[in-house]
Amino acid sequence: QTDQAMLHVYNAETGRHQWSTKLGEQAPTARPVSSNSYAVFATNANIMFALDRGTGRVIWQVNLKYLPSSGTSCDEDRLLIGLSTGMINCYDLKEPQEKGPDKIREKPSLTWNLKTNGRVSTRPLLADRIVCMGSDDGRVYVNFSDEPTPLFRVPTGGPIGAELAHHGTRMLLAPSADDNLYAIDVFTAKMFWIFPSGAPIRQAPVVAGEEIFVINEAGALSLIEAKDGSAKWTTHTDSG
């Protein structure tokens, strides 16, 4: 997605252009999009779109009433988005049928929403039956994904970064502007470890096998051991 309100889709293996579509009028911000097996979900200004994955045809569009502050996040059944008001909305994408598979809804149905005490810049992370979310209020929120039931909240000392990450099935990785990367057990809410990076962390760490790469706003790139949060090495890039 570009800041010219255009969405372009390419074949990942060949680079061949598949389709492009214009999402209304030009807006100053392009947020990350998400996709499942049948649709691509994007926003432009306060409008959220579902587009046919194969053709780019608009399946539906919804007025969010407020500006989104995170990218969309989805699986086959649910769609989540964070708003500048501090709200996180969760939508049902399918409608149960008496016989046969669930039907894709003509419009998404708002299942639940959650109010945080800050702007939601963190893209929600869906993981089976739970969803993990962050807010500028410095908290990580973990909820059931199909109902508005909170499991726990984890406070940090600063706004949570733009993306969360995970290692395996239990470890949630939350970057914070308080200079730390938090490794949280999503089953118990206990802390596996905390890695002090020395500067605010706004980006999601990158997980590769048993290794975790994280970079802070000062440009310090670290390779972290997943088992205990210790740094194998830290190197400084030319700029933040």
N, C-alpha and C positions, 0 to 999 in steps of 0.2 A: 504494500500500500504506500502511496506517495502523498506528499502534502499538496498535490494538485487534485485530490479527491479521486484518484485513479487506483484501481486494483488490477494488478497484472498477475497471471498464473502461467507458470512454465513447467514443463516436464523436468523433473529433478535429475533424470539420468541422461537426457539428450540435450537439454536446454531449449527445446522447441517451444515456441510460444503457443499456448493453448487457448486462452481467451483474456480479454480485458473488459472492464466495465467502469463506468463513471458513477460514483456514489454521491450524486447531488452536487451542490455548490462547493467551491474550493474552501477548505478549512485549514487553519494554521498548523494543526497537529495530526499526524498519522499514527494510530495506535496499532499494536500487534494484532493480527487476526488469528483465528483458530479454525480447525476443520475436523469433521468426522467423516464417515464413509459416504455421506450423501450431500453434505452442505458445507459452505464456508461462511463464517460469521465475522462480520466487520462492523465498524462504526464510523460515522462521519458526523461531526458536531454532535447533536443530541439524538441522532437517528441510528438505530441498530438494524442491520440487514442480515438476512439469510439468503445465500445465493447457491443455486444448483452447482455442485462441485464439478460436473462435467461440462456445463455450458455457460455458467455465469448468470443465468436467468434468475431474476429476483423471485424467491419463494414467498417471502414476506418482509415487511419492514415495520418497525415499532418505534414510536416516539418515547424516549426514555424520560422526557420532561426535564432532566438535568444532564449536564455534560459528563460523559464518562471520563474517568481519570486513570483507568487501567485498560489493558487489552482484554479481549474476550477469552474465555476458557471453556472447553466443552468436552463431553464424551458423546456416546450415541443417544443418551436420554436427557441430558441436562446441559444448560448453558448458564455461565456465571459472568458477571461483570461488576467492577467497582466504580463508584460514582464520586464526583467531587464533593458531594454532600456528606461523605463518610458512610454511605449506604452500600451494601453489597447485595445485589439481586440474584436470585437463583430461579431459573425458568425450566419448566417441563417442556420437552420438545415433542413427546409422543403421547398419544391418547390410547388407553387400554381398550381392547375390543372383546366382546363376548366370545367370539371365535376367531382364531387366527392370530397373527402377530399384531403388535401395537401399530397404530396408524400415526404417520407424521402429521402433526397439527398444522392447520392453516395459519394459526397465530400461536406464539408461545404462551404458556400459562404461567404466571408468576406463582411459584410454589412457596417461597419464603424470602424474606429479606432480613438483613442484620445491620444494626446501626453501630458504627464505631465512633470514636471521639476524634477522628481526624480524617483527612482526605485519604482515599484508598488508591494508592499508586501501584500496589502490588497485584500482579495478575494472579487470580485464585489458582490453586493447584489441586486438581481432582485426582483422587486415588481410591478406586473401588467405591466403598460406601462412605468415605469421609472426604471432606474438602478442607484445605488449609489456606488461610488468608492472612494478609498483613495489612497494617494501616500506619499512617503517619502518627498515630497516637503511641507508637512504639510497641504495640502488642501483636503477637501472633495468635490468630483465632483458629481453632480446630472444631468443626461441626460435622454432624452427620450430613451427607449430601442430599438425602431425600426428605428431610424434615428439619424444622428449625430448632434442633436440639443441640445446644453447645456441649462439647466434651470437655474442653479446657481452654484457658487463656494463658499465654506466656508473656510476661512483661520484659521489655528490653529498655535500654536507656536512650533510644533514638528511633526515628522513623525507619520502618522496614523497607528494604530496597524494592526495585521494580519487579523482581522475580524471585520465587522460592525455588529450591531444588531438593532432591532426595537421593539418599544412598541406600540401596536395598529397599526392604519393605517397611522398616521401622524408623529410619533416621531421616528427619526433616532438617534441612539446612536453611537457616534464615539469616540473610545479611542485614546488618543494622548500621545506622549512621552513628551509633555510639562506638564505632571502630571495631566491633566484634562480629565474628561469625558464630552463630549458635547451632549446635547439633542437638536436636530434641527428639526424644523417644515419643512417637505419636501414639503409642499404646498406653504409656504411663504418665506422660508429661514431664518425666524426669530429664535432666540434662546429661547427655553423654559427655560432652566437653564444650568449652568455649575457646575459640581461637582469637587472640588479640592481634589485630593487623596493624595498628598504629595510626589509622586514618579511617574516615567513614567508608563503608562498603555499600554501594548502590546497586551493583550488578549481581545477578545470580552466579554462584560458583558453578564450575563445570566438573562433572563427575565422569571419570574414566576408570572403570574397574575399581580397584581399591584406593585410587588416588583422587584427590579433590584439588582443583585449581581455583584460586580466588585472587582477585585484584581489587585494590582499594583506590580511593580518589587521588592518592598521592602517586599512583602508578607502581606501587609495590606488588609484584606478582609472586604468590607463594604456592608451593606444592605441599599439601597437608596429608598426613596419614589418617585414613578414615577410622582406624581403631582407637586412636587416643587424641587426635587433634594436634599432634606435634608437626612442626614444619620441617620437611626434608631440606628445603632451601627456599630462599627469598631473593629475588632479583628485581632491580629497579628498571623500569622502562624509561624512555627519553622524556615522557611527559605523563601527566595524570590520566 
